[in-house]
Amino acid sequence: MDMFGKIAFIGAGNMAEAMIKGLLSSGFADAGNIYVTNKSDRDKLAGLKTRWGVKTSHDKAHVLEDARIVILGVKPQDMECALNEMKGLLTQEQLIISTAAGLSLDWFEKRLDKDYCLVRTMTNLPCQVKAGATAVTMGKNTKDSQRFIVDALFSSLGIVMHVKEDMIDTITGLSGSGPAYVYLMIAAMAEAGEQNGLAKEVAFQLAVQTVFGAAKLVKESGIDSKKLVQLTSSKGGTTLAGLKELENGGFTRIIGSAVKMAAQRSRELSVSY
Ligand SMILES: NC(=O)c1ccc[n+]([C@@H]2O[C@H](COP(=O)([O-])OP(=O)(O)OC[C@H]3O[C@@H](n4cnc5c(N)ncnc54)[C@H](OP(=O)(O)O)[C@@H]3O)[C@@H](O)[C@H]2O)c1
């Protein structure tokens, strides 16, 4: 079933591929209706075509023609150039969705020649396994029917939350960049297991399943995560010894500053470009 019509991806990087993979596995989009372009990497486009059966082209006019949804998946520093190359090719009927960190709706409005239907999002890499977290701010020209499309598109990739635009930088620091913090934790746990005698693969599988299971439990049980910390640590036990070491190293404070620094970088990006 194709819910969305033609979707044009401008940018063929990590985020575009994650979204394409998630969309196709959701069954709500047809590969034949997904068109992808990038700046110059022909091998990357060929790879996407082979892996996902999507249409690829270096001609932006071809990719954008009759597209109902345009997804901007380029880095913030490349966005201005990409927009210039799309001048005259976008239409006011299209829903234009930015995935870029740091670039505000106002930033886009100032650089585009007309009033387009713009949406700012902050999604994350797990959308490729339909476990993404996406925050959305609808632009002032969007219609209710387009909000429905945005919800359908991103809920096929995970959860969607509509937020005020001034929250997006914090969300970038939390869930946009957050998967990387968790991957680092998995790597650290696996390495610790290995250093203490476990086989590499065993340590890795146990670390991954522990993080996956912990997240699944907190999500499905609805129990507050601090309560779950208490439930897993009995007085004088092993977990408490581990937790004590984490807090001695400033674990909670350091996660707080990681979110804050990434959010700050998102704010800086909007003034740099
Ligand atoms: N990766 C994440 O986890 C993540 C999370 C949240 C948000 N985001 C946001 O998602 C966006 C994409 O990130 P990414 O990680 O996917 O980046 P990426 O892997 O570096 O991909 C960027 C893509 O943009 C293309 N591009 C650059 N200039 C272009 C132009 N003028 N016209 C068409 N395509 C152009 C590049 O093409 P070439 O390869 O040919 O140069 C490449 O395909 C960023 O704005 C980022 O802030 C990413």
The ligand as a Gaussian input file, in Angstrom:
#p B3LYP/6-31G(d) Opt

LIG

0 1
 N       22.879000      10.928000      11.218000
 C       22.101000      11.122000      12.283000
 O       22.082000      10.345000      13.253000
 C       21.165000      12.314000      12.315000
 C       20.272000      12.443000      13.392000
 C       19.377000      13.511000      13.387000
 C       19.393000      14.429000      12.331000
 N       20.286000      14.294000      11.323000
 C       20.288000      15.308000      10.251000
 O       20.057000      14.656000       9.016000
 C       20.722000      15.363000       7.967000
 C       21.508000      14.365000       7.150000
 O       22.497000      13.769000       7.984000
 P       23.268000      12.461000       7.523000
 O       23.912000      11.885000       8.721000
 O       22.370000      11.606000       6.687000
 O       24.394000      13.125000       6.561000
 P       25.323000      12.405000       5.459000
 O       25.368000      10.949000       5.692000
 O       26.590000      13.183000       5.428000
 O       24.541000      12.676000       4.081000
 C       24.382000      13.936000       3.548000
 C       23.875000      13.794000       2.132000
 O       23.634000      15.097000       1.597000
 C       24.062000      15.084000       0.243000
 N       24.238000      16.439000      -0.267000
 C       25.152000      17.373000       0.098000
 N       24.987000      18.497000      -0.661000
 C       23.945000      18.255000      -1.496000
 C       23.321000      18.988000      -2.540000
 N       23.720000      20.225000      -2.857000
 N       22.288000      18.416000      -3.200000
 C       21.871000      17.163000      -2.891000
 N       22.438000      16.405000      -1.933000
 C       23.465000      16.949000      -1.251000
 C       25.326000      14.265000       0.272000
 O       25.684000      13.869000      -1.041000
 P       27.203000      13.408000      -1.409000
 O       27.479000      12.178000      -0.591000
 O       27.151000      13.154000      -2.872000
 O       28.099000      14.557000      -1.013000
 C       24.851000      13.110000       1.169000
 O       24.142000      12.176000       0.398000
 C       21.623000      16.405000       8.624000
 O       21.103000      17.683000       8.393000
 C       21.621000      16.039000      10.089000
 O       21.654000      17.205000      10.889000
 C       21.166000      13.248000      11.284000

